[in-house]
Each structure stands twice: as C-alpha cells, then as structure tokens.
C-alpha cells in the first residue's frame, strides 16, 4: 500500500508516460494536468490534458485487512481503496487533425502500458520535475494498478463538461485507474486468537458429525471420478446408524470410524450424480427413526454440507455437419457424450489440443445452454484448422481426464492418447 501521495503519483506517472509518446508522434505536443477551463486554445498549441474528475471507493478492496503488508512483518493498518477516473482531452490544429492523431497515440500507449508497474513509478519519482513526490511509496503497493478505458455515453460526457464553466467541449475520452490503496496513519487492532469454542456447556448436538475434508482415497491431488472411493475426514463421523447423503440419495458407507469414512461413489446411482460440484452430508439416525421413510426427518443429526468436484469422463466423440470455410479452416458440430448428467444451467466448455509435437494448436469453445439435463452435448465450432485433436469437456470447472499410454513398448509411451477427434 502507499501514503497520501499515491493519487498525485498516479497522475504524474500517466503524464510522464504519455509525454514520451505524444511528443514523438506529434511534434510539439505536450501533456498537461490543468482544469479543462485553462486549456490553451492557440493555433500553435497541441497536446492532451489529464484531468482527475472523479474518485470512487473500490467496493472489493476498501477497508479490508492488509494481508500482504502483514506478511512483511509490518503492522496492519486501515486503508482506503480508490478507483480514479481521468478525463483525457485532446486539442491542437483541427485542420491537420492533431487532436485525433494525439488521441491515437494515447490509446496505443495506454493499451501497451495497461499496468502501472513499480518501474514506471520509480522512474517518475526519480525525475527532478516531480521532486515534490519524492516521499511517495506507491511503487511498494502490493496490489496491481491497472489502466482501462471507461465507456461514457454522450449524455454522461455532456453532464461532465457542463460542470466546467464557460469551457467549450473538445475531443475527450475517459480512463479508469484501479486500484490505489492509501494507508491510514494508525495501526488497526487485532484481538487475541480464540483458544476454543463451546456452547457455554449446553450443546444441542454434542456428538454432531463434522466434515473437515473430502478427497480421493488415491491421493489428495487425484481427480474424483465416478469409480473413485471418497476419503471423508472429520469428527464424530460414526453414529448408531450412519448414512452418506449425495444428490438426495442416502447410502450406508461400508467402512467408517469416528475420524474417517471410506465411501465408494459406485454405491450412488449414476443418475443421482452430476458433473461439477457435488454436496455431501453425514447423517446420524437413531434406532427410533431408522425405519421412517422420510429421510429428512427432523430427529436426524446432520453434519455440515461439504463440497467436492466430480469430474466427467468422455465416453464418445463424433462430428456432424462438417464444412470447409474459404480460408481452409472448418466448421463442424462436435457431439460429446459423458458418463454423468449435465444440468441445463451448467457452463460447458470444449477444450481441443492438436495431437502434434510441432506447434500444436489449441482451442476453447463454449457450448450452448442445455434445454434439459442430458449426458450428450453438441458444441458448434468454427475456424478450426484440420488435424487430430485431444478432447476435454469442462463442466462448471470440472475437467474430464485424458488417457495416457502406459505401454513401455509403445512409441507414444507416456503420451496423452485419447479421447481424440479428427477434423478433416
């Protein structure tokens, strides 16, 4: 984060960065930081004026705890997170289109330098023209500072210019700089850590099950598939009658203890599972409620709901409606079938990687929204070059797996080999 000089430092950095560009592209052009009412109107004057006309609090970062600073051993302080809105106005010889030429130079420069880097800030502070900013520490801010164009319609732009008394409108654009963090002077307070939690000696469910972690039994980093065995870790997991609830189905786990449960997903009907994020609960039933058909009986003791990601498996890939474009690329409908149901509101992305070791191409295509739950998706793709591609389907971030050649005698040993799609 940075001190009270942060806002002025951003403006100075923009001015210095643009000055280097516009004076090269348009001879004699200069970058100013005055009010629009003070812009020079002489025929020999040309340039761009940077005017900070609005400042808004950044809702995502305003007054959050300063974790990056705390990790450096400094005390955490209150902070103000600000988004800065700059109006850039262009003036010059209209006959020679100088304002528009300068506009093009500025847009190109800010597109190339869309991030205000610490190096740009330090170079500005080292410039003797900005000696009044020598105490600025904006270059040490942990949060990245971005410069982005801000679209303003004609009505809003007119309202902004109407606030400049007797200032005729000139060609202008708006850029937003986010986010600038300004430190407070006084450090915040942090309470002592809580040593334990209790219900004051009275707990409604003293043996309530708690799920702490769900992973594949094969390893924490291994993907969870329909044939995986879940390793559920937590506290008080074993009850008189213990059920695992997934997809609205309750199943008795074959192996459990107070600290963990091993649960094969094959015990859950495939129709109850969907690709993507699944929810899981541990249910403790009493002998008095075990025979009640309503599984959501209020006398049951339920754990917290814990999520896990279930990855789909591509079972078949085929194409239809193949046609060649004028540039030699192809349009084709790709039909992908998976082993799990996909909900109509889930986001589906098709990932294709050319099966080649020499400059392979890669593509991502969004599928259309499903009209109903299904396990077969049609994705129209266009502008794809001919070739053989490895296929992955990504459903709400859950990515299908590629098969690996495990035959040591094979020429493609340890390569990804399927599923594949041929475009030709």
N, C-alpha and C positions, 0 to 999 in steps of 0.2 A: 504493500500500500504506500501512500505518499502523503506529503504535507499540504499545507494550504496553497502552495504554488503550483499544484497539479494542473488546474484549469488553464492558467496562463501558459504553462509549459506545453500543453497540447496545442494551443493556438500558435505559439512560437514555432513549434516543430512543423505544423502544417505550413506556416508562412515560409519557413526556410526551405522545406522540401519542394514546394511549388515554385519558389523563386528560381531555383536551379533549373527547372524545366521550362517555364514560360519564357524566360529571357533568352533561352537558346532557340525556342521555336518562333517567337515573335520579338524581333529586335526592339529593345527599349521598354518592353512590358515589365511591369513591376507588380508586386503583391503587397497589398495594404491591409490594415486591420482597423479601419475607421468606421464611423457610422455612415450608412448609405447617404445621409444628407450632406456629408462632407466630401463625396466623391468628386474628383476633378472632372470637368466637362470640356476641357480644351481639346482642340482637334489633334494636338500633338501628344496627348496623354493616352496611354493604353495600359490595361492591366486587369487584375482580378482583385476584388476586395473580399476579405474573410470577416464575416460579422457573426458573432455568437449571439443568436437572438432568442434561444430558449434552452432551459435546463430542466430535466425531469429526473425524478428518482427512479433508479433501476429496481423494479419490484422483486427481481430474483435475488439480488445480492445486497440490497440495502439493509444495513444493521445486522448482518449475520456475524457469527463468531469468526474471528480471523485465524482460521486453522493454519494457513501457510506461514504466517508470521509466528504463531505459537511454536511451530515445529523448528524454528530457528532459535528458540530459546528466549524470544522477546515476549514481554507481557502482552496479552490480548487486549485490544482497545476497541472502543466503539468506532464505527466507520460509517461514512456516507458514500453510497454508491450512486453515481450520477451518469446520465446519458446527455451528451452535449449535441445540440443542433446548430449547425452553421449554415448561414446563407452565403453562397458564393455568387457575387455579382460581377459581370464582365462588361468592360467599357473600352472604347477605342474608336478608330476610324471605321464607320459603318460602310463607307464606300469600298474599302479594302477588306471588309468582313473580319476585322481584327477581333471583335468580341467573340465571334464564333470560332475563330482559329484558336484563341486562347482557351475557350471552353473545351475544345477537342484535346488540347494539350493537358488541361487539368484532369479531364475524365480519364485519359490514358494513364497519367501519373498516379492518380489515386486508385486506379484499378490494379496497377502493378504494385503499389505500396499500400495494400489494403490493411496491413497490420503496422501499427506504430511500434517499431522494435526498440529495445533498450539502446541499441547502437545509434539509431536516429535521434533519440532523446539526448544521449551523451554528446553527440556532435553539435546539437543545438546549444546545449549548455556551455560547451567549450568555445562557442562563437562569442567574440568580445561584444558584439551588438546586443547580446542578451545577458550581459553581466548581472542585471537585476534579478536573474533567475538562478544564480549560482548555487543557492541553498536548496534547490528543488531536488527531491529524491524520487521523482516519478519513474526513473529508469529501474528502480528496485521493486516496483509493483509486481506482485506475483500474477495477478490477473492480466490476461492479454487484452490489449487495446485495439479495437477494430474500427475501420472506417468503411461505412457502407452508404450508398446512395439512398436517399429518403424521398419516396414519391409524394409529391404535393400537387393536388389538383389546382386548377386555375382559381377556384373560389378561395381556397385557403391561402394561396400565394397572394391574391389581391388583398385579403384581410391583413396579411403581414405587412405588405407595402403601405397600406393605408395608415399604419401606425407611424410611418416616417413622414413627419410634417414637411410639406412642400418638396418632397423628393420624387421626381419623375421615375417611373418604373424603367429598369434596364434588365437585360437578359440575366436570369438568375436560376440557380439550382440549389438544392438543399442536401447536405450530407450529415449523417449521424455518426458520432464517435461514442463508442461504448466499450468498456465501462471504465470510468475513472473513480478510484477509491481514495477517499480522503480520511486520514486518521484523525481521531479525536486526541485531545491532549491527555485526558485522564484515563488510566487503565481501567478496564472493567473488573468486576468482582466475579469470582468463581467459588462456589460453595464446596465444602469438603465432600468427598465421594460417599455415597450411601453404602454402608457396610452390610446391609441385609434388608430384606423386605419381609413383611409379615402383615397379617390382618388384625394385629392387636390381640393375638391369642385366639381369635374367633375366625375360622375359615369355613366357608360354605361347603367346599370340597377339599378336605385336607389331603386326599390322595389323587387329586385331579391329574390326569396324564398331561405331559408337556412334550411336544416335539421340538427338538433343537436342530436337527439336521436330517436331510434326506439325500442319499447318494446311491450310486450303483454299487452293488457288492464287489464288482470287479475293480473299483477304484474311484476316488473322489472326482477325478477329471474325466472318467469314462462316460460316454453318452448313455442316456437311458433310452432303451428301445422296448418294444412290446415283449421281447423274450428276456428282459433283464430281471434280476432279483434286486428289489429295493432294500437298502440298509437304512433303517429308521432308527435314529438315536434320540434319546431324551430321558425323561424321568417319569417314574410311576407308570410305565407303559403296560405293565401286566396287571390285569384285573381278574375278577372271578370269571367273567365272560368277556373276552376282548375281541373287538371287530375292527377292521380297517375299512374306512369309507372312502371310495374313489368313484367319481362320476355317478353319485347317487346309489351305488351298489355297496353293500356291506359284506365283507368276506372275513372268515376266521383265518388268521395267519397260522401257518404250520409250525413256526419256530419263533419263540419270543421269550424275553426276560424283562426284568424291571428296567434295564438300561437300553435295550435294543430289540428290534424286531426284524426278522428276515422275511420278506414278502415277495414271492414271485408274481410279476404282473400277469403271467399267463392264467392266474386264478380269476382275473377280472374278465368278463365277456368283452370281446373286441369291440362290440357295438357300444359299450359304455365309455370307451376311451376316445379322445380326440387329440389330434396333433397340437402341440404347443404347451402352454402352461396348464398343468393339472393341479387340483387341490386334493389334499389328503388329510383325514382326521382319524384319530384313535377314539373308539367308543367303548366305554365300560358299561356293560349291562349287569343288572342284579338278577339273581335267580327268579325274583318275583316278576320281572319284566321280560325275561328271556323269550317267552312264548307269545308275547304281544306282537301282532303283525305290523303295527305301526313302528317302523324302525326309528323314527324321530320322536320317540317317547320322551316326555319331559323328565322322567325319572332316570334316564341315561345320564352318565357323566361323560362329557365330550372334551377332547383336547383342543388346543388352538388349531387353526387351519394353517397347514404348511404347504407351500407350492413346490413343484418340481417340473422340469421341462421334459416332455415326452417327444422324442424325435420320430418323424415318419420314416418309413422305408419305401423307396420307389420299387414297385413290382413290375411295371411295364412302361415303355415309352414308344409311342408311334406318332406318325405325322399324317397330315391330310392337307389338301388344298395347296400343294406346293406350286409356286410360280416364280419365274425368274424376272427380276427387275431389269431396267435398261442398262444399269451400271454393272451387271454381272452378279449382284447380290440376290438374295432370295426372300420371298415372303412365304410363310408356312404356318399352319396351325399345329401346335405340339400338344398331344394328348398324354398326360402323365397320370398314372394310376398308383396310388399308395395303399398301404395296408391299414390306414386309420381313416376315420371320418374327419372331414374338414368342415367347420361351421361356415354358414353363409356370411358372417360378419368378420371372418378372419382375413388377414392380409397375406397374400400368396405371391412369392417371387420365384421366378425360374432363373437359375444360375447355370450358364453354359461356359465351359472351358475347353478350348480346342485341344484335342489329344495329339499334341505335337511338341517337340523339344526345340523347334526353331521359331521364335517369335510367335508364340501361340496367342490367338485372340480370345477375349473373354467378354461375355455379355450378361446383363441383368434385364429381365423383362417382368413387368407387373402383370399379374393375371386379373381378369375382370372379376367383380364380386360374384360369388356363387348365389344362385337363386334359392338354393336349399342345401341341406347337409349332404355331402357327397364324398366319395373317395376317388373320383376321377375329375381332373381339371383340364380344361382346354385353354391354352395360352397362345394367342396370336403373336407371332414375332415377325419383324421386318428388318430389312437392311442387314442381313447376316450373310457372311461370305460362306461359300461351300466348304465343307470339311466334316470331320468326325469330332463329336463333342461329348465330353463327360457331363452328366446331368445331375443337378441337385435341385430339390424343391425346398423352399424356406417358408414355413408357415408360422406367422407371428414370431419370427426369430428362431424357431426350431428347425434346424437344418438337417436334411436327410444325409446319410453317410454314403461315401463311395467305397466300393470294394477294392481290395488290394490283392495283387498277385503274390501268393505265398509260396509258389513253387520255385525252389532254388535253381532248377534246371531251365526255367523259362527265360526267354530273352527279355521279358518285361517284369522280371522278379522285383518285387517291392514297388512296382508302379501302381497307380490307380488305373483300373481297367474297366470298370462298369459302375452304373449303367451308362450306356452310350446312345448317341443319336447321330444319324448320318444325314447331312444336308447336301444333296447333290441332284 
